[in-house]
Amino acid sequence: RRGRRESAQEITSWPFVLFWKKCQSLSQSVFPLCLTQKSASDYTNFDREFLSEKPKLSYSDKNLIESMDQSAFDGFSFINPKFEQILDK
């Protein structure tokens, strides 16, 4: 309670305060795992089995897509700049 001499001690023993102090100490720690990436196409941090899987593209039913309300996308256009570079070649 406010005004009691032991109130600050009581509050600092609450689970949230103890958890917060632990989080603060972790943010200043050095973590043993430091992943590095040499380039945008460096996949050395990915599992080889995952990389060897054949991609499964999702099936898009044109009729289903056309039947859905697309008004949320009115006036929106985006082309990935990397894709534009491929088109320019």
C-alpha positions as CSV (number, residue, x, y, z in Angstrom):
1,R,0.0,0.0,0.0
2,R,1.0,3.5,-0.6
3,G,2.7,5.2,2.3
4,R,3.9,2.1,4.0
5,R,7.6,1.7,4.5
6,E,7.6,-1.8,3.1
7,S,5.4,-0.9,0.0
8,A,8.4,-0.5,-2.4
9,Q,9.9,-3.8,-1.3
10,E,6.5,-5.4,-1.8
11,I,6.1,-4.1,-5.3
12,T,9.6,-5.1,-6.4
13,S,8.8,-8.7,-5.4
14,W,5.8,-8.9,-7.8
15,P,6.3,-11.5,-10.5
16,F,6.0,-8.9,-13.3
17,V,8.7,-6.7,-11.8
18,L,11.0,-9.8,-11.4
19,F,10.3,-10.8,-15.0
20,W,11.0,-7.3,-16.3
21,K,14.3,-7.2,-14.4
22,K,15.3,-10.6,-16.0
23,C,14.3,-9.2,-19.5
24,Q,16.5,-6.1,-19.0
25,S,19.5,-8.2,-18.0
26,L,19.0,-10.5,-21.0
27,S,19.0,-7.5,-23.4
28,Q,22.5,-6.6,-22.3
29,S,23.8,-10.2,-22.6
30,V,25.9,-11.5,-25.5
31,F,24.1,-14.4,-27.2
32,P,26.2,-17.4,-28.3
33,L,24.4,-17.8,-31.6
34,C,25.2,-15.0,-34.1
35,L,23.9,-15.7,-37.6
36,T,25.6,-13.9,-40.5
37,Q,24.5,-13.4,-44.0
38,K,27.1,-12.8,-46.7
39,S,24.6,-11.7,-49.4
40,A,20.8,-11.6,-50.2
41,S,21.1,-15.0,-51.7
42,D,23.1,-16.6,-48.8
43,Y,21.0,-19.6,-47.6
44,T,23.6,-21.2,-45.3
45,N,21.5,-20.6,-42.2
46,F,18.6,-22.7,-43.6
47,D,18.3,-26.5,-43.3
48,R,19.4,-28.3,-46.4
49,E,16.4,-30.6,-46.3
50,F,14.1,-27.6,-46.2
51,L,15.9,-26.1,-49.2
52,S,15.7,-29.3,-51.2
53,E,11.9,-29.5,-50.9
54,K,9.9,-29.0,-54.1
55,P,7.8,-25.8,-53.7
56,K,4.1,-26.3,-53.6
57,L,2.2,-23.4,-55.2
58,S,-1.2,-22.7,-53.9
59,Y,-4.0,-23.3,-56.4
60,S,-5.9,-20.2,-57.3
61,D,-9.3,-20.7,-58.8
62,K,-9.9,-17.7,-61.1
63,N,-13.7,-17.9,-60.6
64,L,-13.4,-17.9,-56.9
65,I,-11.1,-14.9,-56.9
66,E,-13.4,-13.0,-59.3
67,S,-16.4,-13.7,-57.1
68,M,-14.7,-12.1,-54.1
69,D,-15.0,-8.4,-53.3
70,Q,-11.7,-6.9,-54.5
71,S,-12.7,-3.3,-53.7
72,A,-10.1,-3.1,-50.9
73,F,-7.4,-3.2,-53.5
74,D,-8.9,-0.4,-55.7
75,G,-6.1,2.0,-56.8
76,F,-3.4,-0.3,-55.3
77,S,-0.6,-1.4,-57.5
78,F,2.8,-2.8,-56.6
79,I,5.6,-4.3,-58.6
80,N,8.6,-5.6,-56.8
81,P,11.7,-3.6,-57.9
82,K,13.7,-6.8,-58.3
83,F,11.0,-8.1,-60.6
84,E,11.1,-5.0,-62.7
85,Q,14.8,-5.5,-63.2
86,I,14.1,-9.0,-64.5
87,L,11.4,-7.6,-66.9
88,D,13.8,-5.0,-68.2
89,K,16.4,-7.6,-69.3
